[in-house]
Amino acid sequence: MSDKDKRPALTDVREDDLLALSAQVLDTLLRDHTTGQNIFWATHDYEALGRGYDYHAPILPELITGERGMVVRPRVLKTKEQQTDRAKDMAEVFTPSWICNAQNNLVDEAWKDEGHTSWEHYIGANCLEITCGEAPYLVSRYDTTTGEAIPPSERIGLLDRKIHVINRHVGSPDEWLRWVRLAYQHTYGYEWQGDNLLLARMNLLVSFAEYYSDHFGLQPPESAVAEVAEIISWNLWQMDGLKGVVPDSCHEVVSKHKPAQQLDFFAVEVPQESKPKVSPCPGCSEDNIYKHNGKYCKIRDWEANKTIRFIDLIKK
């Protein structure tokens, strides 16, 4: 039997499992720092489950835990019909790990070509996975097309690679946590659909716990889990990547204008019926990413210790 055949099948991490790591970690992973509320479903796939699962509804812990613990599942565990529908509706196509590996190799080569050599600089280099889905380019806990689990030592995501480097250079748990925290602070991704975003966030957090356990033979401290979850909740966010805003947050503008006055036969002013003027979102109508009236997404600049709009990075 080959090593490949010995690998375990994908273990679907359930939201209940996160509660074993930290009591508040699921609440953190559901948070949207732009709206101050929870991320929302942004998909019609769950509406048949009843109230609370419609497109614009926030994802709440009670909707995905306990008896509902199997609601949100990785794409590979969804039915073929669901996979096809999501591919048609949202152009959702997941990439095999071998392709992610090849493309991430090109990223590493480009980084080296720019003259970077220090492993410390490698850990602090920013990386972003656009429309990240379950974030296979960042962490490869499993092959998203086959469901095959991948051992920590063989993972090929951009964040995985940072942690491999840390494992080679750092020994003590405190130093390891310091450098891994830095690696997470410089790893970003965004996604439209709320269920995918939750899965991506879960994959990054569970990867942290798996790497710590694999390296030290212990479960990570609860305080460290909570801190990494907070970083992830900022760095992986829900966004319409074409507009830089929270999905579907652009809206029409209704403006009232003073109606013209008309004199009747006896010189009495008769007000005309007022019809409000309805205008589309300026950014949508002009196809201008800087003029949308939706909620521009906020992320965290950890080095500067401040909140910034993602759109402002594009200007640079």
Contacts in CASP RR format, 6 or more apart in sequence:
PFRMAT RR
TARGET T0000
AUTHOR 0000-0000-0000
METHOD contacts of the structure
MODEL  1
MSDKDKRPALTDVREDDLLALSAQVLDTLLRDHTTGQNIFWATHDYEALG
RGYDYHAPILPELITGERGMVVRPRVLKTKEQQTDRAKDMAEVFTPSWIC
NAQNNLVDEAWKDEGHTSWEHYIGANCLEITCGEAPYLVSRYDTTTGEAI
PPSERIGLLDRKIHVINRHVGSPDEWLRWVRLAYQHTYGYEWQGDNLLLA
RMNLLVSFAEYYSDHFGLQPPESAVAEVAEIISWNLWQMDGLKGVVPDSC
HEVVSKHKPAQQLDFFAVEVPQESKPKVSPCPGCSEDNIYKHNGKYCKIR
DWEANKTIRFIDLIKK
4 148 0 8 1.000
7 148 0 8 1.000
7 149 0 8 1.000
7 150 0 8 1.000
7 151 0 8 1.000
8 149 0 8 1.000
9 147 0 8 1.000
9 148 0 8 1.000
9 149 0 8 1.000
10 74 0 8 1.000
10 76 0 8 1.000
10 77 0 8 1.000
10 142 0 8 1.000
10 147 0 8 1.000
10 148 0 8 1.000
10 149 0 8 1.000
11 149 0 8 1.000
12 70 0 8 1.000
12 73 0 8 1.000
12 74 0 8 1.000
12 77 0 8 1.000
13 202 0 8 1.000
13 203 0 8 1.000
13 206 0 8 1.000
14 65 0 8 1.000
14 69 0 8 1.000
14 70 0 8 1.000
15 26 0 8 1.000
15 61 0 8 1.000
15 64 0 8 1.000
15 65 0 8 1.000
15 69 0 8 1.000
15 72 0 8 1.000
15 202 0 8 1.000
16 65 0 8 1.000
16 66 0 8 1.000
16 69 0 8 1.000
17 206 0 8 1.000
18 25 0 8 1.000
18 26 0 8 1.000
18 29 0 8 1.000
18 202 0 8 1.000
18 205 0 8 1.000
18 206 0 8 1.000
19 25 0 8 1.000
19 26 0 8 1.000
19 65 0 8 1.000
21 205 0 8 1.000
21 209 0 8 1.000
21 219 0 8 1.000
21 220 0 8 1.000
21 222 0 8 1.000
21 225 0 8 1.000
22 222 0 8 1.000
22 225 0 8 1.000
22 226 0 8 1.000
22 229 0 8 1.000
24 226 0 8 1.000
25 205 0 8 1.000
25 225 0 8 1.000
25 226 0 8 1.000
25 229 0 8 1.000
26 61 0 8 1.000
26 65 0 8 1.000
27 61 0 8 1.000
28 226 0 8 1.000
28 229 0 8 1.000
28 230 0 8 1.000
28 232 0 8 1.000
28 233 0 8 1.000
29 198 0 8 1.000
29 201 0 8 1.000
29 202 0 8 1.000
29 205 0 8 1.000
29 229 0 8 1.000
29 232 0 8 1.000
29 233 0 8 1.000
30 38 0 8 1.000
30 39 0 8 1.000
30 58 0 8 1.000
30 59 0 8 1.000
30 60 0 8 1.000
30 61 0 8 1.000
30 198 0 8 1.000
31 38 0 8 1.000
31 39 0 8 1.000
31 233 0 8 1.000
32 38 0 8 1.000
32 39 0 8 1.000
32 40 0 8 1.000
32 237 0 8 1.000
32 238 0 8 1.000
32 246 0 8 1.000
33 233 0 8 1.000
33 234 0 8 1.000
33 237 0 8 1.000
33 298 0 8 1.000
33 299 0 8 1.000
33 300 0 8 1.000
33 307 0 8 1.000
34 237 0 8 1.000
34 238 0 8 1.000
34 246 0 8 1.000
34 295 0 8 1.000
34 296 0 8 1.000
34 297 0 8 1.000
34 298 0 8 1.000
35 246 0 8 1.000
35 295 0 8 1.000
37 58 0 8 1.000
38 58 0 8 1.000
38 59 0 8 1.000
38 60 0 8 1.000
39 58 0 8 1.000
39 59 0 8 1.000
39 194 0 8 1.000
39 197 0 8 1.000
39 198 0 8 1.000
39 238 0 8 1.000
40 55 0 8 1.000
40 56 0 8 1.000
40 57 0 8 1.000
40 58 0 8 1.000
40 59 0 8 1.000
40 194 0 8 1.000
40 238 0 8 1.000
41 53 0 8 1.000
41 54 0 8 1.000
41 55 0 8 1.000
41 56 0 8 1.000
41 57 0 8 1.000
41 58 0 8 1.000
41 59 0 8 1.000
41 193 0 8 1.000
41 194 0 8 1.000
41 195 0 8 1.000
42 55 0 8 1.000
42 56 0 8 1.000
42 192 0 8 1.000
42 193 0 8 1.000
42 194 0 8 1.000
42 238 0 8 1.000
42 247 0 8 1.000
42 248 0 8 1.000
43 55 0 8 1.000
43 86 0 8 1.000
43 89 0 8 1.000
43 90 0 8 1.000
43 193 0 8 1.000
43 194 0 8 1.000
43 195 0 8 1.000
44 54 0 8 1.000
44 55 0 8 1.000
44 89 0 8 1.000
45 82 0 8 1.000
45 85 0 8 1.000
45 86 0 8 1.000
45 195 0 8 1.000
46 53 0 8 1.000
46 71 0 8 1.000
46 195 0 8 1.000
47 53 0 8 1.000
47 54 0 8 1.000
47 55 0 8 1.000
49 68 0 8 1.000
49 71 0 8 1.000
52 60 0 8 1.000
52 63 0 8 1.000
53 63 0 8 1.000
56 248 0 8 1.000
59 194 0 8 1.000
59 195 0 8 1.000
59 198 0 8 1.000
62 68 0 8 1.000
63 71 0 8 1.000
64 71 0 8 1.000
64 72 0 8 1.000
64 198 0 8 1.000
72 195 0 8 1.000
72 198 0 8 1.000
72 199 0 8 1.000
74 134 0 8 1.000
74 142 0 8 1.000
74 144 0 8 1.000
74 147 0 8 1.000
74 199 0 8 1.000
75 83 0 8 1.000
75 86 0 8 1.000
75 92 0 8 1.000
75 94 0 8 1.000
75 134 0 8 1.000
75 144 0 8 1.000
75 196 0 8 1.000
76 94 0 8 1.000
76 142 0 8 1.000
76 143 0 8 1.000
76 144 0 8 1.000
76 145 0 8 1.000
76 146 0 8 1.000
76 147 0 8 1.000
77 147 0 8 1.000
78 86 0 8 1.000
83 92 0 8 1.000
86 92 0 8 1.000
86 193 0 8 1.000
87 93 0 8 1.000
90 192 0 8 1.000
90 193 0 8 1.000
92 133 0 8 1.000
92 193 0 8 1.000
92 196 0 8 1.000
94 133 0 8 1.000
94 134 0 8 1.000
94 136 0 8 1.000
94 144 0 8 1.000
94 145 0 8 1.000
95 136 0 8 1.000
95 137 0 8 1.000
95 144 0 8 1.000
95 145 0 8 1.000
96 143 0 8 1.000
96 144 0 8 1.000
96 145 0 8 1.000
96 146 0 8 1.000
97 136 0 8 1.000
97 140 0 8 1.000
97 143 0 8 1.000
97 144 0 8 1.000
97 145 0 8 1.000
97 150 0 8 1.000
97 156 0 8 1.000
100 136 0 8 1.000
100 137 0 8 1.000
100 140 0 8 1.000
100 156 0 8 1.000
100 157 0 8 1.000
101 140 0 8 1.000
101 156 0 8 1.000
101 157 0 8 1.000
103 137 0 8 1.000
104 137 0 8 1.000
104 156 0 8 1.000
104 157 0 8 1.000
104 158 0 8 1.000
104 161 0 8 1.000
107 127 0 8 1.000
107 158 0 8 1.000
108 161 0 8 1.000
111 122 0 8 1.000
111 125 0 8 1.000
116 122 0 8 1.000
116 125 0 8 1.000
119 165 0 8 1.000
119 168 0 8 1.000
119 169 0 8 1.000
122 162 0 8 1.000
122 165 0 8 1.000
123 162 0 8 1.000
123 165 0 8 1.000
123 166 0 8 1.000
123 179 0 8 1.000
123 182 0 8 1.000
123 183 0 8 1.000
123 186 0 8 1.000
124 162 0 8 1.000
124 182 0 8 1.000
124 183 0 8 1.000
124 185 0 8 1.000
124 186 0 8 1.000
125 186 0 8 1.000
126 186 0 8 1.000
126 187 0 8 1.000
126 188 0 8 1.000
127 138 0 8 1.000
127 158 0 8 1.000
127 159 0 8 1.000
127 186 0 8 1.000
127 187 0 8 1.000
127 188 0 8 1.000
128 188 0 8 1.000
128 189 0 8 1.000
128 190 0 8 1.000
129 135 0 8 1.000
129 137 0 8 1.000
129 138 0 8 1.000
129 158 0 8 1.000
129 188 0 8 1.000
129 189 0 8 1.000
130 189 0 8 1.000
130 190 0 8 1.000
130 241 0 8 1.000
131 190 0 8 1.000
131 191 0 8 1.000
131 192 0 8 1.000
131 241 0 8 1.000
132 138 0 8 1.000
132 189 0 8 1.000
132 190 0 8 1.000
132 191 0 8 1.000
132 196 0 8 1.000
132 197 0 8 1.000
132 200 0 8 1.000
132 236 0 8 1.000
133 191 0 8 1.000
133 193 0 8 1.000
133 196 0 8 1.000
133 197 0 8 1.000
133 199 0 8 1.000
133 200 0 8 1.000
134 144 0 8 1.000
134 196 0 8 1.000
134 199 0 8 1.000
134 200 0 8 1.000
134 203 0 8 1.000
135 189 0 8 1.000
135 199 0 8 1.000
135 200 0 8 1.000
135 203 0 8 1.000
135 204 0 8 1.000
135 236 0 8 1.000
136 143 0 8 1.000
136 144 0 8 1.000
136 157 0 8 1.000
137 157 0 8 1.000
137 158 0 8 1.000
138 157 0 8 1.000
138 158 0 8 1.000
138 159 0 8 1.000
138 160 0 8 1.000
138 187 0 8 1.000
138 189 0 8 1.000
138 200 0 8 1.000
138 203 0 8 1.000
138 204 0 8 1.000
139 155 0 8 1.000
139 157 0 8 1.000
139 159 0 8 1.000
139 160 0 8 1.000
139 203 0 8 1.000
139 204 0 8 1.000
139 207 0 8 1.000
140 150 0 8 1.000
140 155 0 8 1.000
140 156 0 8 1.000
140 157 0 8 1.000
140 160 0 8 1.000
141 149 0 8 1.000
141 150 0 8 1.000
141 155 0 8 1.000
141 203 0 8 1.000
141 206 0 8 1.000
141 207 0 8 1.000
141 210 0 8 1.000
142 148 0 8 1.000
142 149 0 8 1.000
142 150 0 8 1.000
143 150 0 8 1.000
150 156 0 8 1.000
152 160 0 8 1.000
152 207 0 8 1.000
152 210 0 8 1.000
152 211 0 8 1.000
152 214 0 8 1.000
153 164 0 8 1.000
153 214 0 8 1.000
155 164 0 8 1.000
155 207 0 8 1.000
158 187 0 8 1.000
159 183 0 8 1.000
159 184 0 8 1.000
159 187 0 8 1.000
159 204 0 8 1.000
159 207 0 8 1.000
160 207 0 8 1.000
162 180 0 8 1.000
162 183 0 8 1.000
162 187 0 8 1.000
163 180 0 8 1.000
163 183 0 8 1.000
163 207 0 8 1.000
163 211 0 8 1.000
166 176 0 8 1.000
166 179 0 8 1.000
166 180 0 8 1.000
166 183 0 8 1.000
167 176 0 8 1.000
167 211 0 8 1.000
167 215 0 8 1.000
169 179 0 8 1.000
170 176 0 8 1.000
170 179 0 8 1.000
173 216 0 8 1.000
176 212 0 8 1.000
176 215 0 8 1.000
176 216 0 8 1.000
177 220 0 8 1.000
177 224 0 8 1.000
180 208 0 8 1.000
180 211 0 8 1.000
180 212 0 8 1.000
180 228 0 8 1.000
181 224 0 8 1.000
181 227 0 8 1.000
181 228 0 8 1.000
181 231 0 8 1.000
184 204 0 8 1.000
184 208 0 8 1.000
184 228 0 8 1.000
184 231 0 8 1.000
184 232 0 8 1.000
184 235 0 8 1.000
185 231 0 8 1.000
185 235 0 8 1.000
185 300 0 8 1.000
185 302 0 8 1.000
185 303 0 8 1.000
186 302 0 8 1.000
187 204 0 8 1.000
187 235 0 8 1.000
188 235 0 8 1.000
188 236 0 8 1.000
188 299 0 8 1.000
189 200 0 8 1.000
189 235 0 8 1.000
189 236 0 8 1.000
189 237 0 8 1.000
190 236 0 8 1.000
190 237 0 8 1.000
190 238 0 8 1.000
190 239 0 8 1.000
190 241 0 8 1.000
190 297 0 8 1.000
190 310 0 8 1.000
191 197 0 8 1.000
191 200 0 8 1.000
191 236 0 8 1.000
191 238 0 8 1.000
191 239 0 8 1.000
192 238 0 8 1.000
192 239 0 8 1.000
192 240 0 8 1.000
192 241 0 8 1.000
192 247 0 8 1.000
194 238 0 8 1.000
197 236 0 8 1.000
197 237 0 8 1.000
197 238 0 8 1.000
200 236 0 8 1.000
201 229 0 8 1.000
201 232 0 8 1.000
201 233 0 8 1.000
201 236 0 8 1.000
204 228 0 8 1.000
204 232 0 8 1.000
204 236 0 8 1.000
205 225 0 8 1.000
205 228 0 8 1.000
205 229 0 8 1.000
205 232 0 8 1.000
208 220 0 8 1.000
208 225 0 8 1.000
208 228 0 8 1.000
209 219 0 8 1.000
209 220 0 8 1.000
209 225 0 8 1.000
212 218 0 8 1.000
212 219 0 8 1.000
212 220 0 8 1.000
212 224 0 8 1.000
213 219 0 8 1.000
213 220 0 8 1.000
231 300 0 8 1.000
231 302 0 8 1.000
234 299 0 8 1.000
234 300 0 8 1.000
235 299 0 8 1.000
235 300 0 8 1.000
237 297 0 8 1.000
237 298 0 8 1.000
237 299 0 8 1.000
237 310 0 8 1.000
238 246 0 8 1.000
238 247 0 8 1.000
238 297 0 8 1.000
239 245 0 8 1.000
239 246 0 8 1.000
239 247 0 8 1.000
239 297 0 8 1.000
239 310 0 8 1.000
240 246 0 8 1.000
240 247 0 8 1.000
240 248 0 8 1.000
240 249 0 8 1.000
242 289 0 8 1.000
243 250 0 8 1.000
243 283 0 8 1.000
243 284 0 8 1.000
243 289 0 8 1.000
243 292 0 8 1.000
243 294 0 8 1.000
244 289 0 8 1.000
244 292 0 8 1.000
244 296 0 8 1.000
244 297 0 8 1.000
244 310 0 8 1.000
244 311 0 8 1.000
245 292 0 8 1.000
245 294 0 8 1.000
245 295 0 8 1.000
245 296 0 8 1.000
245 297 0 8 1.000
246 294 0 8 1.000
246 295 0 8 1.000
246 297 0 8 1.000
249 294 0 8 1.000
249 295 0 8 1.000
250 281 0 8 1.000
250 283 0 8 1.000
250 284 0 8 1.000
250 292 0 8 1.000
250 293 0 8 1.000
250 294 0 8 1.000
251 281 0 8 1.000
251 293 0 8 1.000
251 294 0 8 1.000
252 278 0 8 1.000
252 279 0 8 1.000
252 280 0 8 1.000
252 281 0 8 1.000
253 278 0 8 1.000
253 279 0 8 1.000
253 280 0 8 1.000
253 281 0 8 1.000
253 293 0 8 1.000
254 276 0 8 1.000
254 277 0 8 1.000
254 278 0 8 1.000
255 276 0 8 1.000
255 277 0 8 1.000
255 279 0 8 1.000
256 274 0 8 1.000
256 276 0 8 1.000
256 277 0 8 1.000
257 274 0 8 1.000
257 276 0 8 1.000
257 277 0 8 1.000
258 274 0 8 1.000
259 271 0 8 1.000
259 272 0 8 1.000
259 273 0 8 1.000
259 274 0 8 1.000
260 272 0 8 1.000
261 269 0 8 1.000
261 270 0 8 1.000
261 271 0 8 1.000
261 272 0 8 1.000
262 269 0 8 1.000
262 270 0 8 1.000
262 272 0 8 1.000
263 269 0 8 1.000
263 270 0 8 1.000
264 270 0 8 1.000
279 285 0 8 1.000
281 291 0 8 1.000
281 292 0 8 1.000
281 293 0 8 1.000
281 294 0 8 1.000
282 288 0 8 1.000
282 291 0 8 1.000
282 292 0 8 1.000
282 293 0 8 1.000
283 289 0 8 1.000
283 290 0 8 1.000
283 291 0 8 1.000
283 292 0 8 1.000
283 293 0 8 1.000
284 292 0 8 1.000
289 311 0 8 1.000
289 314 0 8 1.000
290 311 0 8 1.000
290 315 0 8 1.000
296 309 0 8 1.000
296 310 0 8 1.000
296 311 0 8 1.000
297 309 0 8 1.000
297 310 0 8 1.000
297 311 0 8 1.000
298 307 0 8 1.000
298 308 0 8 1.000
298 309 0 8 1.000
298 310 0 8 1.000
299 307 0 8 1.000
299 308 0 8 1.000
299 309 0 8 1.000
299 310 0 8 1.000
300 306 0 8 1.000
300 307 0 8 1.000
300 308 0 8 1.000
301 307 0 8 1.000
301 308 0 8 1.000
END
